[in-house]
Amino acid sequence: MKVIVTGSSGRVGRAVRAALGVHHEVLGVDVSPSSSTDVVASIEDRVVLERVLGGADAVVHAAGLHAPHVGRVPDSRFWEVNVTATRLLAGLCIQVGVPRLIFTSTTALYGRASTRADAASWVTEETPPSPRTIYHRTKLSAEAVLRDASRAGELDVVVIRMARCFPESAPVMAVFRMHRGVDVRDVAELHVAALVAPTRFSHLHRRGLHAVLADRRGGPARRRRCRHPSACSSRRRGLRRKGLGAASKHRSGVHR
């Protein structure tokens, strides 16, 4: 299978490209050069996108502006990169005949729903998003663009709302793993599994995501082992870490 990965120089894009490269032909596209990027170009460049999409079987769209860019980049650029460029990419996939697009989204768009001041919050895939920042709002809008393309019957779309996955120190990472962090290797493997996931629309809960990974691994799916004593002891006390995030799937003509 030939797969195009946008944002291939980023943390998630690099991991996804490496995981896909084991069994697939992969072409990485990013505005920043790196060893994991084959074509250095903007995802806003129609001419380049038309060229690289030719003959592709799927696209993993991980490129975009993210949380660290909030306040440093004008809001208008978030709309241009995260929403307008996503619309362009989806349109070109339809134009050249790429059948599937996997979109890397974020659990951060649940926003205020997950940060109540008076109580702890249990966020599930049914929790209505409550975006707080331009990053959250544009990711949610990009999902809507792709949902419309799916409803029109023109493109199969898988949206993966992944949890926090920053390169952080081990103590900080361990704390977030207890409630909303995820290992980048699990994120990458889920993107690989999404290439062949059933196209009927459904929400995949944490158990659903583990089932997808279990099928790929030929046995029970396990998250990456905790390597920090505070997080491991919390697990022994029965506290649950945040899982792999949420995934939504769209298929032509089926409501998300």
For each residue, the residues with C-beta under 8 A, 3 or more apart:
1: 23 24 25 57 58 195
2: 24 25 26 27 55 56 57 58
3: 20 24 25 26 27 56 57 58 59 60 195
4: 26 27 29 52 53 56 58 59 60 98
5: 8 13 16 17 20 26 27 28 29 59 60 62
6: 13 29 30 43 59 60 61 62 63 89
7: 10 12 13 29 30 43 61 62 63 64 104
8: 5 13 14 16 17 28 29 30 34 36 37 38 62
9: 13 14 28 30 31 32 33 34 36 37
10: 7 13 14 30 62 63
11: 14 15 165 166 167 184
12: 7 15 16 62 104 162 165 184 187 188
13: 5 6 7 8 9 10 16 17 28 30 36 60 62 63
14: 8 9 10 11 17 18 34 36
15: 11 12 18 19 184 185 187 188
16: 5 8 12 13 19 20 60 62 104 187 188 191 192
17: 5 8 13 14 20 21 26 28 36
18: 14 15 21 22 36 188
19: 15 16 22 185 188 189 191 192
20: 3 5 16 17 23 24 26 60 191 192 195
21: 17 18 24 26
22: 18 19
23: 1 20
24: 1 2 3 20 21 195
25: 1 2 3
26: 2 3 4 5 17 20 21
27: 2 3 4 5 38 39 52 56
28: 5 8 9 13 17 36 37 38 39
29: 4 5 6 7 8 37 38 39 41 43 48 49 52 63
30: 6 7 8 9 10 13 33 34 36 37 39 40 41 63
31: 9 40 41 42 43 63
32: 9 37 40
33: 9 30 37 40
34: 8 9 14 30 37
35:
36: 8 9 13 14 17 18 28 30
37: 8 9 28 29 30 32 33 34 40
38: 8 27 28 29
39: 27 28 29 30 48 52
40: 30 31 32 33 37
41: 29 30 31 45 48 49
42: 31 45 48 85
43: 6 7 29 31 49 61 63 81 85 88 89
44: 80 81 84 85 88
45: 41 42 48 49
46: 49 50 88 92
47: 50 51
48: 29 39 41 42 45 51 52
49: 29 41 43 45 46 52 53 88 89 92
50: 46 47 53 54 92 95 96
51: 47 48 54
52: 4 27 29 39 48 49 56
53: 4 49 50 56 59 92 93 96 98
54: 50 51 96
55: 2
56: 2 3 4 27 52 53 59 96 98
57: 1 2 3 98 99 100
58: 1 2 3 4 98 99 100 101 102 195
59: 3 4 5 6 53 56 89 93 98 100 101 102
60: 3 4 5 6 13 16 20 102 104 191
61: 6 7 43 64 86 89 101 102 103 104
62: 5 6 7 8 10 12 13 16 104
63: 6 7 10 13 29 30 31 43 81 85
64: 7 61 81 82 85 86 104 138 139 142
65: 69 73 77 78 81 82 135 138
66: 69 135
67: 70 108 133 135
68: 72
69: 65 66 72 73 78 135
70: 67 73 133 134 135
71:
72: 68 69
73: 65 69 70 77 78
74: 77 78
75: 78 79 134
76: 79 80
77: 65 73 74 80 81
78: 65 69 73 74 75 81 82 83 134 135 137 138
79: 75 76 82 83 84 134 138 141
80: 44 76 77 83 84 85
81: 43 44 63 64 65 77 78 84 85
82: 64 65 78 79 85 86 135 138 139 141 142
83: 78 79 80 86 87 138 141 142 145
84: 44 79 80 81 87 88
85: 42 43 44 63 64 80 81 82 88 89
86: 61 64 82 83 89 90 103 142 145 146
87: 83 84 90 91 145
88: 43 44 46 49 84 85 91 92
89: 6 43 49 59 61 85 86 92 93 101
90: 86 87 93 94 101 145 146 149 155 157
91: 87 88 94 95 149
92: 46 49 50 53 88 89 95 96 98
93: 53 59 89 90 96 97 98 101 155
94: 90 91 97 98 149 154 155
95: 50 91 92
96: 50 53 54 56 92 93
97: 93 94
98: 4 53 56 57 58 59 92 93 94 101 155
99: 57 58 155 156
100: 57 58 59 155 156 157 158 195 199
101: 58 59 61 89 90 93 98 146 155 156 157 158
102: 58 59 60 61 157 158 159 160 191 194 195
103: 61 86 142 143 146 157 158 159 160
104: 7 12 16 60 61 62 64 160 162 191
105: 109 139 142 143 159 160 161 162
106: 109 135 136 139 161 162 163 245
107: 110 114 123 161 162 163 164 180 242 245 246
108: 67 111 135 136 139 164
109: 105 106 129 131 136 137 139 140 161
110: 107 113 114 123 127 129 130
111: 108 114 115 129 130 131 132 133 136
112: 115 116 130 132
113: 110 116 121 123 127 128 129 130
114: 107 110 111 121 123 127 180
115: 111 112 121 132
116: 112 113 119 120 121
117:
118:
119: 116
120: 116
121: 113 114 115 116
122:
123: 107 110 113 114 127
124: 127 205 246
125: 161 203 204 205 246 248
126: 203
127: 110 113 114 123 124
128: 113
129: 109 110 111 113 136 140
130: 110 111 112 113
131: 109 111 136 137 139 140
132: 111 112 115 136
133: 67 70 111 136 137
134: 70 75 78 79 137 138
135: 65 66 67 69 70 78 82 106 108 138 139
136: 106 108 109 111 129 131 132 133 139 140
137: 78 109 131 133 134 140 141
138: 64 65 78 79 82 83 134 135 141 142
139: 64 82 105 106 108 109 131 135 136 142 143
140: 109 129 131 136 137 143 144
141: 79 82 83 137 138 144 145
142: 64 82 83 86 103 105 138 139 145 146
143: 103 105 139 140 146 147 159 248
144: 140 141 147 148
145: 83 86 87 90 141 142 148 149
146: 86 90 101 103 142 143 149 150 155 157 159 250
147: 143 144 150 151 157 250 256
148: 144 145 151 152
149: 90 91 94 145 146 152 154 155 157
150: 146 147 153 154 155 156 157 201 250 251 252 254 256
151: 147 148 250 252 253 254 255 256
152: 148 149 155 252 253
153: 150 252 253
154: 94 149 150 252
155: 90 93 94 98 99 100 101 146 149 150 152 252
156: 99 100 101 150 199 250 251 252
157: 90 100 101 102 103 146 147 149 150 249 250 251
158: 100 101 102 103 194 197 247 248 249 250
159: 102 103 105 143 146 247 248 249 250
160: 102 103 104 105 187 190 191 194 245 246 247
161: 105 106 107 109 125 245 246 247 248
162: 12 104 105 106 107 165 182 187 190 244 245
163: 106 107 180 181 182 242 243 244 245
164: 107 108 176 180 181 182 242
165: 11 12 162 181 182 183 184 187
166: 11 173
167: 11
168: 172 173 176
169: 172 173
170: 173 174 227 228
171: 174 175 228 230
172: 168 169 175 176
173: 166 168 169 170 176 177 181 228
174: 170 171 177 178 226 227 228 230 231
175: 171 172 178 181 230 231
176: 164 168 172 173 179 180 181 242
177: 173 174 181 182 183 226 228 231 241 242
178: 174 175 181 231 234 235 239 241 242
179: 176 241 242
180: 107 114 163 164 176 242
181: 163 164 165 173 175 176 177 178 241 242
182: 162 163 164 165 177 186 187 223 242 243 244 245
183: 165 177 186 187 223 224
184: 11 12 15 165 187 188
185: 15 19 188 189 224
186: 182 183 189 190 213 223 224 244
187: 12 15 16 160 162 165 182 183 184 190 191 244 245
188: 12 15 16 18 19 184 185 191 192
189: 19 185 186 192 193 213 216
190: 160 162 186 187 193 194 209 212 213 244 247
191: 16 19 20 60 102 104 160 187 188 194 195
192: 16 19 20 188 189 195 216
193: 189 190 196 197 212 213 215 216
194: 102 158 160 190 191 197 212 247
195: 1 3 20 24 58 100 102 191 192
196: 193
197: 158 193 194 212 249
198: 249
199: 100 156 249 251
200: 249 251 254
201: 150 248 249 250 251 254 255 256
202: 208 249
203: 125 126 208 246 247 248
204: 125 208 209 212 246 247 248 249
205: 124 125 208 209 246
206: 209 210 243 244
207: 210 211
208: 202 203 204 205 211 212 247
209: 190 204 205 206 212 213 221 243 244 245 247
210: 206 207 213 214 220 221 243 244
211: 207 208 214 215 221
212: 190 193 194 197 204 208 209 215 216 221
213: 186 189 190 193 209 210 216 217 221 244
214: 210 211 217 218 219 220 221
215: 193 211 212 218
216: 189 192 193 212 213
217: 213 214 220 221
218: 214 215
219: 214
220: 210 214 217
221: 209 210 211 212 213 214 217
222: 225
223: 182 183 186 241 243 244
224: 183 185 186
225: 222
226: 174 177 231 232 235 241
227: 170 174 232
228: 170 171 173 174 177 231 232
229: 232 233
230: 171 174 175 233 234
231: 174 175 177 178 226 228 234 235 241
232: 226 227 228 229 235 236
233: 229 230 236 237
234: 178 230 231 237 239 241
235: 178 226 231 232 238 239 240 241
236: 232 233
237: 233 234
238: 235
239: 178 234 235
240: 235 243
241: 177 178 179 181 223 226 231 234 235
242: 107 163 164 176 177 178 179 180 181 182 245
243: 163 182 206 209 210 223 240
244: 162 163 182 186 187 190 206 209 210 213 223
245: 106 107 160 161 162 163 182 187 209 242
246: 107 124 125 160 161 203 204 205
247: 158 159 160 161 190 194 203 204 208 209
248: 125 143 158 159 161 201 203 204 256
249: 157 158 159 197 198 199 200 201 202 204
250: 146 147 150 151 156 157 158 159 201 254 256
251: 150 156 157 199 200 201 254
252: 150 151 152 153 154 155 156
253: 151 152 153
254: 150 151 200 201 250 251
255: 151 201
256: 147 150 151 201 248 250
